[in-house]
Amino acid sequence: MPTAAARERGTQSKLKRAGDLAAQASSLRPGDASLRRGLHAGIAIVLVLGVGLAVVAALGDFPHVDWRFRPAALLLAILGFTVYLFGSAAIWRRLLRALGPDLPPLRSSAIWFASGSGATSPPRCFFR
């Protein structure tokens, strides 16, 4: 004897069943682990294929560039980037102090730069 859910499923239209599946997929409740993993895998596949297609399409379109090395411009860029990084660390420390904890400048800078390097570097660079 079929259950009530099975009987209801048999009488629902395809559009209603598709809507129920979409609502279940968008809820991402912990009970839907396989659906959540499938959705994450689907998003990753679409992203990788999109980037791959863009790279393949642009391979022949790169112009020829005559590179010139300008040490003054390079040093100015490095100096500007360093000022930006230390300024961001100081702002973060002041925001943190306004929220409660007060860290010494050296400790807060270490935390700021470690979190920044972890966000921009592959994890295997740090764990061997």
C-alpha positions as CSV (number, residue, x, y, z in Angstrom):
1,M,0.0,0.0,0.0
2,P,1.6,3.4,-1.0
3,T,2.2,6.0,1.6
4,A,0.4,9.4,1.6
5,A,3.5,11.1,0.3
6,A,3.8,8.7,-2.6
7,R,0.1,9.1,-3.5
8,E,0.5,12.9,-3.4
9,R,3.6,12.7,-5.5
10,G,1.8,10.8,-8.2
11,T,-1.0,13.4,-8.4
12,Q,1.3,16.4,-8.5
13,S,2.2,18.0,-11.8
14,K,5.8,18.1,-13.1
15,L,5.9,21.8,-12.4
16,K,4.9,21.3,-8.8
17,R,7.5,18.5,-8.3
18,A,10.2,20.7,-9.9
19,G,9.3,23.6,-7.6
20,D,9.5,21.3,-4.6
21,L,12.9,20.1,-5.7
22,A,14.1,23.7,-6.3
23,A,12.9,24.7,-2.8
24,Q,14.6,21.8,-1.3
25,A,17.9,22.6,-3.1
26,S,17.8,26.2,-2.2
27,S,17.1,25.5,1.5
28,L,20.5,23.7,2.0
29,R,19.5,22.3,5.3
30,P,22.0,20.0,7.0
31,G,19.6,17.1,6.4
32,D,20.1,17.5,2.6
33,A,23.9,16.8,2.6
34,S,24.0,14.9,-0.7
35,L,21.9,17.6,-2.4
36,R,24.1,20.3,-1.0
37,R,27.3,18.5,-2.1
38,G,25.8,18.0,-5.6
39,L,24.9,21.7,-5.8
40,H,28.4,22.7,-4.7
41,A,30.0,20.4,-7.2
42,G,27.7,21.7,-9.9
43,I,28.7,25.3,-9.1
44,A,32.4,24.4,-9.1
45,I,32.1,22.6,-12.4
46,V,30.3,25.5,-14.1
47,L,32.9,27.9,-12.7
48,V,35.9,25.8,-13.8
49,L,34.5,25.2,-17.3
50,G,33.7,29.0,-17.6
51,V,37.2,30.0,-16.7
52,G,38.7,27.3,-18.9
53,L,36.5,28.5,-21.9
54,A,37.6,32.1,-21.3
55,V,41.3,31.2,-21.2
56,V,41.0,29.0,-24.3
57,A,39.1,31.7,-26.2
58,A,41.6,34.4,-25.2
59,L,44.8,32.5,-26.0
60,G,45.2,33.9,-29.5
61,D,44.2,37.4,-28.6
62,F,47.1,38.4,-26.5
63,P,49.1,41.2,-28.1
64,H,52.9,41.2,-28.3
65,V,54.3,43.4,-25.5
66,D,57.8,44.8,-25.3
67,W,58.6,44.7,-21.6
68,R,60.8,47.4,-20.1
69,F,62.1,47.3,-16.6
70,R,61.8,50.5,-14.7
71,P,63.3,50.1,-11.2
72,A,61.9,53.5,-9.9
73,A,58.4,52.5,-10.8
74,L,58.8,49.1,-9.3
75,L,60.2,50.5,-6.0
76,L,57.4,53.1,-5.9
77,A,54.8,50.3,-6.4
78,I,56.3,48.2,-3.6
79,L,56.4,51.1,-1.3
80,G,52.8,52.0,-2.0
81,F,51.6,48.4,-1.5
82,T,53.5,48.2,1.8
83,V,51.9,51.5,3.0
84,Y,48.5,50.1,2.0
85,L,49.1,46.8,3.9
86,F,50.3,48.4,7.1
87,G,47.5,51.0,6.9
88,S,44.9,48.3,6.5
89,A,46.4,46.5,9.5
90,A,46.2,49.7,11.6
91,I,42.6,50.3,10.7
92,W,41.7,46.7,11.5
93,R,43.4,47.0,14.9
94,R,41.4,50.2,15.6
95,L,38.2,48.5,14.6
96,L,39.0,45.6,16.8
97,R,39.7,47.9,19.7
98,A,36.4,49.6,19.2
99,L,34.6,46.2,19.4
100,G,36.4,45.2,22.6
101,P,39.8,43.5,22.6
102,D,42.9,45.6,22.5
103,L,45.9,43.9,21.0
104,P,49.5,45.3,20.8
105,P,50.4,46.6,17.4
106,L,52.9,43.8,16.7
107,R,50.5,41.0,17.6
108,S,47.6,42.6,15.6
109,S,49.8,43.1,12.6
110,A,50.9,39.4,12.8
111,I,47.3,38.3,12.9
112,W,46.3,40.6,10.0
113,F,49.2,39.5,7.7
114,A,48.7,35.8,8.5
115,S,45.0,35.9,7.7
116,G,45.8,37.9,4.5
117,S,48.4,35.4,3.3
118,G,46.1,32.5,4.1
119,A,43.4,34.0,1.9
120,T,45.7,34.6,-1.1
121,S,48.1,31.6,-0.9
122,P,47.4,27.9,-1.6
123,P,47.1,26.0,1.7
124,R,49.7,23.5,0.7
125,C,52.4,26.3,0.9
126,F,51.9,26.4,4.6
127,F,51.3,22.7,5.4
128,R,53.9,20.2,4.1
